[in-house]
Amino acid sequence: MKIATLVVVGVGLALATSRGFAHHSFSAEFDSTKPVKLTGTVTKVEWTNPHAWFYLDVKDDHGVIASWGMELASPNALMRNGWSRSTMKVGDLVTVDGYAAKTAANTGNARAITLTTTGKTLLTASSAGQGAQ
């Protein structure tokens, strides 16, 4: 009986800790010293856990388009900040304030998004924390 209890407790602890390791911290992937401000057209929105993502096409001064992927908080955290699945849609023109990824090109973590059509700025519950401003 004691061995069975130890096995159950051990498996429970292993599962609990493995779930924690599956989620990355902001500083593991993004660089708070590399702020980005992008304006572009939303091409895709993924309302998924553990993080929602959206993608946008950004045109530079020479007319060259670069596709960016931006991480958001979880759908639950976004909803607590006033978001819904229809807040940002494909085709919307948006301005994003965030932080670039450390190694991945054209990838970032969004801190705030301004919808150009309404001028409304939405906070994204970014995992950047207090140190990134």
Secondary structure, DSSP 8 states (H G I E B T S, - for coil): -HHHHHHHHHHHHHHHHHHHHHS--HHHHEEEEEEEEEEEEEEEEE--SS--EEEEEEE-TTS-EEEEEEE---HHHHHHTT--TTSS-TT-EEEEEEEEESSSTTEEEEEEEEETTT--EEE---TT-TT--
